[in-house]
Amino acid sequence: MTQRARAVLHEALALPLEDRASVAAELLASLEELPTEDAAAVQAAWALEIERRGRRVLSGESTGEPWDSVRERTARRLAEQ
């Protein structure tokens, strides 16, 4: 990550939650405009998403959910279809 990107990230992380979510959504939407057949772009987008999720966990913003709960909920939803 460049120094400029770090500075922008530092400023973005200081924003209130709703503003951070809006910025994140806009950044992710801008990545969706890339052609999906470009494997490097897809890989970069996933890397950004993984980094975003990791930061949420490390900051305590997201605590996650046990796999058993997710699996049970998904199974119920699939059974309802």
C-alpha positions, -999 to 999 in steps of 0.1 A, spaced: 0 0 0 13 34 -9 19 62 16 -10 81 0 -33 51 4 -23 47 40 -31 84 47 -65 81 30 -72 49 50 -61 66 82 -86 94 76 -114 71 65 -110 50 97 -115 81 118 -149 87 102 -181 77 120 -194 42 114 -221 52 88 -196 73 68 -170 45 69 -197 21 56 -206 45 28 -170 50 18 -164 12 18 -196 6 -3 -184 31 -28 -150 16 -30 -163 -19 -34 -188 -7 -61 -159 8 -80 -142 -26 -80 -173 -42 -94 -169 -21 -126 -137 -41 -134 -142 -70 -159 -146 -102 -140 -125 -121 -164 -95 -102 -152 -82 -127 -126 -58 -103 -110 -85 -77 -105 -108 -103 -89 -80 -115 -67 -72 -79 -56 -109 -72 -48 -111 -103 -27 -79 -93 -9 -94 -60 -1 -126 -76 12 -107 -100 34 -86 -72 47 -117 -51 55 -133 -81 73 -101 -87 92 -100 -52 104 -136 -53 116 -128 -84 137 -96 -70 151 -112 -37 160 -141 -56 178 -166 -41 154 -175 -76 142 -175 -105 166 -183 -131 140 -207 -160 144 -200 -197 152 -200 -219 122 -226 -243 137 -251 -214 139 -244 -203 103 -247 -238 90 -280 -244 109 -295 -211 97 -284 -218 61 -299 -253 62 -332 -240 75 -333 -214 47 -325 -239 21 -352 -262 34 -378 -234 32 -372 -230 -5 
